[in-house]
Amino acid sequence: MRILKFLKASLGIFLFGLFVTGALASDKGSPAEAEVMVTKAVAYLKANGPEKSAEEFTSGTLFKDRDLYIVYIEMSGKMLGNGSNPKLVGKDLSGLKDADGKLINQLFVDVAKTKGKGWSESYKFFNPVTKKMGTKAVYLERVGETIVGCGIYKD
């Protein structure tokens, strides 16, 4: 009887450990989740138009999940919607550089112009969840003269 209780307790502790480990592992968005979010955001944009979409991407809840959020940018660099930092909306970010001097918007435009959709090169950017600088890459899709993207933090 004691052995059975011990085994049940051990199994409970083991399963709890798996749950905690799984929960910690899912605190960050994955590349696949970023791609799905962009696909849904592009569909939303096409169905609802630019103004409503920009508002939803910035202030709504449909396109925010942990450290995943949508950025909506004109090819020229003007921020139309940002799920992490509404203060950037309306600003020209064409000259925005990361800590290593990479022009962030240019990374997006290069992918949008050459491939139409895909992953940007990695760059350094502030993580709104951890409140630290991290390495980020963005999955993006070109929609006319705009770009819809969602990034992942690699660290």
Sine and cosine of phi, psi and omega as CSV:
sin_phi,cos_phi,sin_psi,cos_psi,sin_omega,cos_omega
0.00,0.00,-0.67,0.74,0.02,-1.00
-0.90,0.43,-0.60,0.80,0.00,-1.00
-0.91,0.42,-0.65,0.76,0.03,-1.00
-0.89,0.46,-0.68,0.73,0.05,-1.00
-0.89,0.46,-0.67,0.74,0.01,-1.00
-0.88,0.47,-0.70,0.71,0.00,-1.00
-0.90,0.44,-0.67,0.74,0.04,-1.00
-0.89,0.46,-0.70,0.71,0.01,-1.00
-0.90,0.44,-0.67,0.74,0.01,-1.00
-0.90,0.44,-0.67,0.74,0.03,-1.00
-0.89,0.45,-0.66,0.75,0.03,-1.00
-0.88,0.48,-0.70,0.71,0.02,-1.00
-0.90,0.43,-0.67,0.74,0.02,-1.00
-0.88,0.47,-0.73,0.68,0.00,-1.00
-0.91,0.43,-0.62,0.78,0.06,-1.00
-0.88,0.47,-0.66,0.75,0.04,-1.00
-0.88,0.48,-0.66,0.75,0.06,-1.00
-0.90,0.44,-0.66,0.75,0.02,-1.00
-0.88,0.47,-0.74,0.68,-0.01,-1.00
-0.90,0.44,-0.70,0.72,0.02,-1.00
-0.88,0.47,-0.69,0.72,0.03,-1.00
-0.90,0.44,-0.64,0.77,0.01,-1.00
-0.90,0.43,-0.66,0.75,0.01,-1.00
-0.92,0.38,-0.62,0.79,-0.02,-1.00
-0.92,0.40,-0.45,0.89,-0.06,-1.00
-1.00,-0.09,0.16,0.99,0.04,-1.00
-0.93,0.37,-0.37,0.93,0.01,-1.00
-0.94,-0.33,0.58,-0.81,0.07,-1.00
-0.95,0.31,0.51,-0.86,-0.01,-1.00
-0.99,-0.15,0.29,-0.96,0.09,-1.00
-0.83,0.56,-0.67,0.74,0.00,-1.00
-0.89,0.46,-0.65,0.76,0.02,-1.00
-0.92,0.40,-0.60,0.80,0.05,-1.00
-0.90,0.43,-0.67,0.74,0.01,-1.00
-0.89,0.45,-0.68,0.73,0.03,-1.00
-0.89,0.45,-0.67,0.75,-0.01,-1.00
-0.89,0.46,-0.66,0.75,0.03,-1.00
-0.90,0.44,-0.70,0.72,0.02,-1.00
-0.85,0.53,-0.70,0.72,0.02,-1.00
-0.92,0.38,-0.63,0.78,0.00,-1.00
-0.92,0.40,-0.63,0.78,0.04,-1.00
-0.90,0.43,-0.68,0.74,0.04,-1.00
-0.89,0.47,-0.66,0.75,0.03,-1.00
-0.89,0.46,-0.71,0.71,0.01,-1.00
-0.86,0.50,-0.71,0.70,-0.01,-1.00
-0.92,0.39,-0.54,0.84,-0.02,-1.00
-0.99,0.12,-0.50,0.87,-0.16,-0.99
-0.91,-0.42,-0.15,0.99,0.01,-1.00
1.00,0.08,0.23,-0.97,-0.12,-0.99
-0.93,0.38,-0.65,0.76,-0.08,-1.00
-0.92,0.39,-0.78,0.63,0.00,-1.00
-0.89,0.46,-0.63,0.78,0.00,-1.00
-0.91,0.41,-0.71,0.70,0.02,-1.00
-0.84,0.54,-0.66,0.75,0.01,-1.00
-0.91,0.41,-0.70,0.71,0.00,-1.00
-0.91,0.41,-0.69,0.72,0.00,-1.00
-0.88,0.47,-0.54,0.84,-0.06,-1.00
-1.00,0.04,-0.77,0.63,-0.17,-0.99
-0.94,-0.34,-0.24,0.97,-0.05,-1.00
-0.99,0.14,-0.11,-0.99,-0.03,-1.00
-0.88,-0.47,-0.14,0.99,-0.07,-1.00
-0.90,0.43,-0.47,0.88,-0.12,-0.99
-0.85,-0.53,0.67,0.74,0.08,-1.00
-0.69,-0.72,0.79,-0.62,-0.01,-1.00
-0.44,-0.90,0.95,-0.31,-0.04,-1.00
0.82,0.57,-0.90,-0.43,0.00,-1.00
-0.99,-0.12,0.17,0.98,0.04,-1.00
-0.99,-0.11,0.71,-0.70,0.07,-1.00
-0.37,-0.93,0.33,-0.94,-0.04,-1.00
-1.00,-0.05,0.65,-0.76,0.24,-0.97
-0.90,-0.43,0.63,-0.77,-0.05,-1.00
-0.75,-0.66,0.91,-0.41,-0.21,-0.98
-0.72,-0.70,0.61,-0.79,0.18,-0.98
-0.96,0.29,0.46,-0.89,0.03,-1.00
-0.85,0.53,-0.47,0.88,0.00,-1.00
-0.95,0.32,-0.29,0.96,0.00,-1.00
0.92,-0.40,-0.10,0.99,0.01,-1.00
-0.96,0.27,0.81,-0.59,0.01,-1.00
-0.98,0.21,0.85,-0.53,0.00,-1.00
-0.99,-0.16,-0.50,0.87,0.00,-1.00
-0.38,-0.93,0.61,-0.79,-0.02,-1.00
-0.49,-0.87,0.90,-0.43,-0.05,-1.00
-0.97,0.25,-0.13,0.99,-0.01,-1.00
-0.95,-0.32,-0.59,0.81,-0.10,-1.00
-0.65,-0.76,1.00,0.02,-0.02,-1.00
-0.86,0.51,-0.38,0.92,-0.01,-1.00
-0.91,0.41,-0.32,0.95,0.00,-1.00
-0.99,0.14,-0.31,0.95,-0.04,-1.00
-0.89,0.47,0.75,-0.66,0.00,-1.00
1.00,-0.02,-0.15,0.99,-0.04,-1.00
-1.00,-0.05,0.52,-0.85,0.09,-1.00
-1.00,0.10,0.92,-0.38,-0.04,-1.00
-0.95,-0.32,0.34,0.94,-0.03,-1.00
-0.88,0.47,-0.44,0.90,0.00,-1.00
-0.99,-0.16,0.10,0.99,-0.03,-1.00
-0.92,0.39,0.82,-0.57,0.00,-1.00
-0.90,-0.43,0.47,-0.88,0.11,-0.99
-0.99,0.10,-0.05,-1.00,-0.05,-1.00
-0.88,0.47,-0.38,0.93,0.01,-1.00
-0.99,-0.12,0.08,1.00,0.04,-1.00
1.00,0.03,0.14,0.99,0.03,-1.00
-0.97,0.25,0.72,-0.70,0.09,-1.00
-0.98,0.22,0.96,-0.29,-0.13,-0.99
-0.89,0.46,-0.77,0.64,-0.03,-1.00
-0.87,0.50,-0.59,0.81,0.00,-1.00
-0.90,0.43,-0.56,0.83,0.07,-1.00
-0.87,0.50,-0.67,0.74,0.00,-1.00
-0.92,0.39,-0.74,0.67,-0.04,-1.00
-0.88,0.48,-0.64,0.77,0.01,-1.00
-0.85,0.52,-0.71,0.70,0.01,-1.00
-0.92,0.39,-0.72,0.70,-0.04,-1.00
-0.87,0.49,-0.67,0.74,-0.03,-1.00
-0.96,0.26,-0.61,0.80,-0.08,-1.00
-1.00,0.03,-0.56,0.83,-0.09,-1.00
-0.88,-0.47,-0.40,0.92,-0.08,-1.00
1.00,0.03,-0.61,0.79,0.10,-1.00
-0.35,-0.94,0.41,-0.91,-0.01,-1.00
0.50,-0.87,-0.17,-0.98,-0.05,-1.00
-1.00,-0.08,0.68,-0.74,0.11,-0.99
-0.98,0.22,0.29,-0.96,0.16,-0.99
-0.91,0.41,0.49,-0.87,0.03,-1.00
-0.93,0.37,0.51,-0.86,0.04,-1.00
-0.49,-0.87,0.18,-0.98,0.00,-1.00
-1.00,-0.02,0.72,-0.69,-0.01,-1.00
-0.42,-0.91,0.43,-0.90,0.00,-1.00
-0.94,0.33,0.79,-0.62,0.06,-1.00
-1.00,-0.02,0.89,-0.45,-0.05,-1.00
-0.93,0.36,-0.30,0.95,0.01,-1.00
-1.00,0.08,-0.77,0.64,-0.04,-1.00
-1.00,0.09,-0.29,0.96,-0.04,-1.00
0.90,0.44,0.53,0.85,0.01,-1.00
-0.74,-0.68,0.35,-0.94,0.13,-0.99
-0.94,0.33,0.62,-0.79,0.02,-1.00
-0.55,-0.84,0.14,-0.99,0.06,-1.00
-1.00,0.01,0.78,-0.63,-0.10,-0.99
-0.76,-0.65,0.53,-0.85,0.17,-0.99
-0.73,-0.68,0.49,-0.87,-0.07,-1.00
-0.83,-0.55,0.75,-0.66,0.18,-0.98
-1.00,0.03,0.75,-0.66,-0.07,-1.00
-0.62,-0.78,0.34,-0.94,0.06,-1.00
-0.66,-0.75,0.70,-0.71,0.04,-1.00
-0.99,0.15,0.72,-0.70,0.09,-1.00
-0.77,-0.64,0.99,-0.16,-0.08,-1.00
0.89,0.45,-0.84,-0.54,0.03,-1.00
-0.98,-0.20,0.41,0.91,0.05,-1.00
-0.81,-0.59,0.23,-0.97,0.01,-1.00
-0.77,-0.63,0.74,-0.67,0.11,-0.99
-0.92,-0.38,0.81,-0.58,-0.06,-1.00
-0.64,-0.77,0.34,-0.94,0.09,-1.00
-0.59,-0.81,0.79,-0.62,-0.08,-1.00
-0.97,-0.25,0.34,-0.94,0.13,-0.99
-0.86,-0.51,0.55,-0.83,0.08,-1.00
-0.99,-0.14,0.79,-0.61,-0.09,-1.00
-1.00,0.07,-0.27,0.96,0.01,-1.00
-0.71,-0.70,0.00,0.00,0.00,0.00
